[in-house]
Amino acid sequence: MRQVWAAYSPAARHGAEVTHTLNKGLTSLRAHEECLKGLGQPDFDHELFLEQLAREAGNRMGCRFAVAFAVNTIAG
């Protein structure tokens, strides 16, 4: 492995528009309902959380929704 890409890192300097694919990601999230229950946060709205992150990144990138990430290169 030469790089680690960290989504929504405070050091994010890269991004990808996900306006046309965000719903697919949210559908995938719903398919993992049992895993989410295991996090022990029954009142936390995971879909709203991800949509807000994507909206904020999209605003910075000039689109509706985006994913921001930092690219960390591993020496070696």
Secondary structure by P-SEA (a helix, b strand, c coil): ccbbbbcccccccbbbbccccaaaaaaaaaaaaaaaaacccccccaaaaaaaaaaaaaaaacccbbbbbbbbbbcc
